[in-house]
């Protein structure tokens, strides 16, 4: 289970009720597996069995609104006025898909901060992507640069997490069984996300939430001396911009005088907060859109291609946080398989750990 402590901090029940809906419904630091049926529309339509296994790592910049409040803690970041979110540092996927080349797809996409001389203020990220069909008849390798996320204020004001990144990429495409289809291409790219979760409730594993809070706080301030240093840094944040967790820790430090007292106080604080946190949604609605433009006008399906998806996740068991029903619509093309157009509805049962 992915649990989180976001930039909104550890909140009392009243504040949680007001801010829980601002959390990001995207999977973060989690492994997901879902399987069911794919209903294909258009020419050659029909139904197929389908399953997918994926992993999403932590966010490139861990400010914002994690899916659960204990997966990313940035104690020194001021509170965000509106929901944030970011691309994951790494995303891995295996998909069994009869409509794809070779019957399935493998892909890995990573993004990390890349400070460049004279351009560090731009916050650029380096990206790398590898994709292939499961029979390895087609292979795609790309490296590039992306911008930090741009946000749409009118969505944020409605409690909707959203981000949009732009990039450039150099890509090598290998057709293992047909060298005539090998190509080097230069691409302009974009990726975007918008989503919101509803029906926030307390996790069924409060003890795990508590343990995560204790771990994250004591990792940053393991001793009373470290807590005093942390206190000074938190105190430099204007009072109106502090998260409630930051203020809670500022109030907690003066109440302790020893290392053991600090550790005990953190554990007691975590116990009460973990029992109050509503970090498990009942319903999440989100969409993703990514695309690319072939800057050289390489022949094929056209210079511009994209993939749009819209998903609804429903956690239907009150006693389980890891089992969900998923409805997902996909339209467009995958970078790893740009010749096969998707137009389908996926109905599946999933597990998110």
VMD Tcl script that draws the C-alpha trace (Angstrom):
set ca {
  {0.00 0.00 0.00}
  {1.23 3.47 -0.84}
  {0.76 5.87 2.06}
  {1.61 9.51 2.06}
  {2.31 12.70 3.88}
  {2.07 15.52 1.40}
  {2.96 19.15 1.43}
  {-0.41 19.85 2.99}
  {1.03 18.17 6.08}
  {-0.50 16.29 8.96}
  {-3.90 17.83 9.36}
  {-6.50 17.63 12.11}
  {-9.87 16.15 11.09}
  {-11.50 19.50 10.26}
  {-8.66 20.58 7.97}
  {-8.51 17.15 6.43}
  {-12.15 17.35 5.48}
  {-11.45 20.61 3.71}
  {-8.23 19.64 1.96}
  {-8.34 15.89 1.35}
  {-10.03 16.42 -2.01}
  {-6.97 18.35 -3.18}
  {-4.82 15.23 -3.12}
  {-3.46 13.87 -6.38}
  {-5.28 10.70 -7.55}
  {-2.32 9.56 -9.68}
  {-0.50 6.40 -8.55}
  {2.71 7.33 -6.69}
  {5.26 4.87 -5.25}
  {2.94 2.00 -6.04}
  {2.72 -1.24 -7.98}
  {-0.53 -1.81 -9.84}
  {-1.94 -4.83 -11.62}
  {-5.30 -5.02 -13.34}
  {-6.96 -7.39 -15.73}
  {-10.28 -7.75 -17.49}
  {-11.76 -7.08 -20.91}
  {-10.88 -4.63 -23.66}
  {-13.78 -3.56 -25.87}
  {-12.39 -2.29 -29.19}
  {-14.35 0.17 -31.33}
  {-14.16 0.93 -35.03}
  {-12.92 -1.37 -37.82}
  {-11.89 -4.74 -36.47}
  {-13.75 -4.11 -33.22}
  {-14.41 -6.83 -30.68}
  {-13.42 -7.89 -27.18}
  {-10.17 -9.32 -25.88}
  {-8.74 -10.39 -22.58}
  {-6.38 -7.80 -21.17}
  {-3.96 -7.28 -18.27}
  {-1.34 -4.76 -17.27}
  {1.33 -4.54 -14.55}
  {2.90 -1.17 -13.79}
  {5.07 0.65 -11.29}
  {5.12 4.40 -10.63}
  {7.91 5.84 -8.51}
  {7.98 8.99 -6.43}
  {7.49 12.41 -8.00}
  {10.39 14.33 -9.53}
  {9.56 17.17 -7.17}
  {7.80 15.89 -4.10}
  {5.84 19.01 -3.45}
  {2.18 18.96 -4.19}
  {-0.54 16.52 -3.42}
  {0.49 12.87 -3.21}
  {-2.06 10.15 -3.65}
  {-1.71 9.33 0.03}
  {-0.36 11.68 2.62}
  {2.64 9.64 3.73}
  {4.43 8.86 0.46}
  {6.26 12.16 0.10}
  {7.25 14.53 2.87}
  {8.92 17.86 2.16}
  {9.20 19.51 5.54}
  {10.92 22.61 4.22}
  {8.49 23.45 1.42}
  {5.82 26.10 2.05}
  {2.22 25.02 1.73}
  {0.78 25.07 -1.76}
  {-2.22 27.27 -2.39}
  {-3.64 24.82 -4.92}
  {-3.12 21.13 -5.82}
  {0.15 20.27 -7.51}
  {1.56 16.97 -8.67}
  {4.41 16.14 -11.03}
  {5.70 13.43 -13.34}
  {7.07 10.29 -11.66}
  {10.83 9.76 -11.54}
  {10.28 6.37 -13.14}
  {7.31 4.55 -14.68}
  {7.50 0.90 -15.76}
  {4.79 -1.01 -17.61}
  {4.11 -4.43 -19.06}
  {0.87 -4.74 -20.99}
  {-0.59 -7.84 -22.59}
  {-2.47 -6.43 -25.54}
  {-3.59 -8.50 -28.51}
  {-4.08 -5.36 -30.58}
  {-0.43 -4.31 -30.18}
  {2.51 -5.38 -32.28}
  {3.81 -8.67 -30.94}
  {0.82 -9.11 -28.61}
  {2.04 -6.81 -25.84}
  {4.19 -3.86 -24.83}
  {7.06 -3.14 -22.48}
  {8.01 0.42 -21.59}
  {10.17 2.34 -19.12}
  {10.19 6.11 -18.79}
  {12.33 8.12 -16.38}
  {12.78 11.81 -15.57}
  {15.27 13.47 -13.23}
  {16.36 17.05 -12.55}
  {19.23 18.03 -14.87}
  {20.94 21.28 -13.85}
  {22.75 22.64 -16.89}
  {25.43 25.33 -16.75}
  {23.78 28.71 -17.16}
  {20.29 27.14 -17.33}
  {19.82 25.82 -13.80}
  {17.11 28.39 -13.14}
  {14.89 26.79 -15.76}
  {14.45 23.61 -13.70}
  {14.89 21.33 -16.72}
  {14.70 17.56 -16.38}
  {16.55 14.90 -18.32}
  {14.38 12.10 -19.68}
  {15.05 8.60 -20.98}
  {12.60 6.14 -22.49}
  {12.87 2.55 -23.69}
  {10.03 0.60 -25.26}
  {9.52 -2.65 -27.14}
  {6.95 -5.24 -28.03}
  {7.21 -8.44 -26.01}
  {8.67 -10.36 -28.97}
  {11.36 -7.66 -29.34}
  {10.66 -7.14 -33.04}
  {10.40 -3.38 -32.49}
  {12.60 -1.32 -30.18}
  {12.50 2.38 -29.33}
  {15.14 4.28 -27.30}
  {14.93 8.02 -26.61}
  {16.66 10.68 -24.51}
  {15.64 14.29 -24.11}
  {14.78 17.29 -21.95}
  {11.49 18.35 -20.34}
  {10.25 21.49 -18.64}
  {9.03 21.59 -15.05}
  {5.24 21.31 -14.80}
  {2.96 24.11 -15.91}
  {-0.39 24.26 -14.12}
  {-3.80 25.53 -15.13}
  {-4.96 27.83 -12.30}
  {-8.67 27.43 -12.97}
  {-8.33 23.65 -12.42}
  {-6.28 24.08 -9.26}
  {-8.86 26.43 -7.81}
  {-11.38 23.62 -8.18}
  {-9.19 21.18 -6.24}
  {-8.07 19.35 -9.39}
  {-4.44 18.26 -9.51}
  {-2.98 19.04 -12.89}
  {0.33 19.40 -14.69}
  {1.61 19.86 -18.22}
  {5.22 19.38 -19.33}
  {6.84 20.05 -22.71}
  {10.00 18.47 -24.07}
  {12.31 17.65 -26.93}
  {13.67 14.21 -27.59}
  {15.98 12.32 -29.90}
  {14.72 8.84 -30.66}
  {16.10 5.72 -32.31}
  {13.56 3.27 -33.71}
  {14.71 -0.24 -34.61}
  {12.64 -2.75 -36.56}
  {14.56 -5.91 -35.76}
  {12.99 -7.88 -38.61}
  {13.06 -5.05 -41.18}
  {16.08 -2.76 -41.31}
  {14.32 -0.56 -43.86}
  {12.06 0.72 -41.09}
  {14.91 1.80 -38.80}
  {14.91 5.54 -38.18}
  {16.40 8.37 -36.14}
  {13.83 11.05 -35.32}
  {13.72 14.37 -33.47}
  {10.52 14.96 -31.52}
  {8.77 17.76 -29.68}
  {6.75 16.15 -26.88}
  {4.22 16.89 -24.18}
  {2.66 15.03 -21.26}
  {-0.28 16.13 -19.13}
  {-2.46 14.99 -16.24}
  {-5.62 16.21 -14.52}
  {-7.57 14.45 -11.81}
  {-9.40 14.51 -8.54}
  {-10.39 11.94 -5.91}
  {-13.56 11.83 -3.84}
  {-14.94 10.14 -0.73}
  {-11.77 10.30 1.36}
  {-11.77 7.96 4.35}
  {-9.36 6.61 6.90}
  {-7.01 3.88 5.69}
  {-7.69 0.36 6.93}
  {-4.02 0.12 8.01}
  {-3.61 3.00 10.47}
  {-0.55 1.36 12.05}
  {1.28 1.46 8.72}
  {0.42 5.13 8.29}
  {1.71 5.83 11.79}
  {4.96 3.96 11.16}
  {5.52 5.87 7.93}
  {5.05 9.23 9.62}
  {7.51 8.32 12.38}
  {10.06 7.09 9.85}
  {9.88 10.21 7.68}
  {10.10 12.71 10.55}
  {12.89 10.94 12.42}
  {14.83 10.41 9.20}
  {14.98 14.17 8.78}
  {15.44 14.98 12.50}
  {16.73 11.90 14.35}
  {17.99 13.79 17.43}
  {16.96 16.77 19.57}
  {19.89 18.73 18.11}
  {18.72 17.96 14.59}
  {15.19 18.97 15.62}
  {16.52 22.37 16.77}
  {18.20 22.87 13.39}
  {15.00 21.86 11.66}
  {13.05 24.23 13.90}
  {15.19 27.18 12.80}
  {14.67 26.35 9.13}
  {10.93 25.92 9.58}
  {10.74 29.16 11.51}
  {12.17 30.98 8.48}
  {9.03 30.11 6.50}
  {6.45 32.92 6.87}
  {3.72 31.87 9.30}
  {0.99 32.24 6.70}
  {2.77 29.83 4.34}
  {3.51 27.01 6.79}
  {1.80 23.68 6.56}
  {0.05 22.44 9.67}
  {2.69 19.73 10.00}
  {5.42 22.36 10.03}
  {3.58 24.32 12.71}
  {2.94 21.14 14.71}
  {6.65 20.32 14.73}
  {7.58 23.89 15.62}
  {5.31 23.62 18.67}
  {6.60 20.13 19.50}
  {10.34 20.89 19.64}
  {10.24 23.21 22.73}
  {8.31 20.56 24.65}
  {11.28 18.15 24.58}
  {14.77 18.35 26.10}
  {16.43 15.03 25.26}
  {16.88 12.74 22.25}
  {14.63 10.11 23.80}
  {12.03 12.73 24.65}
  {12.03 13.99 21.06}
  {11.65 10.48 19.67}
  {8.81 9.71 22.11}
  {7.02 12.95 21.29}
  {7.22 12.28 17.55}
  {5.78 8.79 18.03}
  {2.90 10.10 20.15}
  {2.16 12.84 17.64}
  {2.20 10.32 14.79}
  {-0.20 8.00 16.60}
  {-2.85 10.68 16.98}
  {-2.40 12.09 13.50}
  {-2.45 8.70 11.79}
  {-5.79 7.93 13.38}
  {-7.21 11.24 12.06}
  {-5.82 11.19 8.52}
  {-8.34 10.42 5.79}
  {-5.86 9.21 3.18}
  {-7.87 6.63 1.26}
  {-10.25 7.72 -1.53}
  {-13.38 5.89 -2.61}
  {-13.41 7.22 -6.17}
  {-10.72 8.77 -8.39}
  {-11.33 10.37 -11.79}
  {-8.36 11.40 -13.93}
  {-7.21 11.86 -17.50}
  {-3.81 11.79 -19.19}
  {-2.80 13.10 -22.60}
  {0.64 12.73 -24.15}
  {1.83 13.32 -27.67}
  {4.67 14.14 -29.98}
  {5.46 15.97 -33.21}
  {8.06 14.61 -35.63}
  {10.14 17.74 -36.22}
  {11.56 16.37 -39.46}
  {8.19 15.38 -40.86}
  {9.19 11.72 -40.99}
  {6.73 9.69 -43.10}
  {4.32 7.39 -41.34}
  {1.09 8.20 -39.58}
  {1.70 11.96 -39.76}
  {3.82 14.45 -37.91}
  {1.55 14.65 -34.83}
  {0.38 11.66 -32.79}
  {-0.98 11.38 -29.28}
  {-2.65 9.12 -26.75}
  {-5.55 10.31 -24.58}
  {-6.86 8.26 -21.67}
  {-9.67 8.83 -19.16}
  {-9.95 6.62 -16.08}
  {-12.30 6.05 -13.17}
  {-11.02 4.01 -10.21}
  {-13.51 2.78 -7.58}
  {-12.40 1.25 -4.26}
  {-15.56 -0.72 -3.56}
  {-14.47 -2.61 -0.43}
  {-14.49 -0.59 2.78}
  {-12.18 -3.10 4.45}
  {-9.54 -3.04 1.69}
  {-7.42 -0.20 0.33}
  {-5.72 -2.23 -2.38}
  {-8.58 -3.65 -4.50}
  {-10.38 -1.51 -7.06}
  {-12.57 -1.58 -10.14}
  {-11.27 0.43 -13.10}
  {-12.97 1.85 -16.17}
  {-10.52 3.30 -18.68}
  {-10.93 4.70 -22.18}
  {-7.94 4.98 -24.56}
  {-7.76 6.79 -27.89}
  {-4.66 7.28 -30.02}
  {-1.16 5.89 -30.38}
  {1.64 4.69 -28.10}
  {5.17 5.98 -28.68}
  {6.40 2.40 -28.52}
  {3.80 1.24 -31.08}
  {2.98 4.27 -33.30}
  {1.36 2.24 -36.08}
  {-1.50 0.72 -34.05}
  {-4.34 3.12 -33.24}
  {-6.19 2.48 -29.98}
  {-9.89 3.16 -29.58}
  {-11.09 1.00 -26.75}
  {-12.72 0.74 -23.36}
  {-11.01 -1.31 -20.64}
  {-13.05 -2.84 -17.82}
  {-10.87 -4.43 -15.17}
  {-10.36 -5.50 -11.58}
  {-7.16 -4.16 -10.12}
  {-4.80 -4.28 -7.17}
  {-2.65 -1.33 -6.13}
  {0.09 -1.99 -3.56}
}
mol new
graphics top color blue
foreach p $ca { graphics top sphere $p radius 0.5 }
foreach p [lrange $ca 0 end-1] q [lrange $ca 1 end] { graphics top cylinder $p $q radius 0.2 }
display resetview
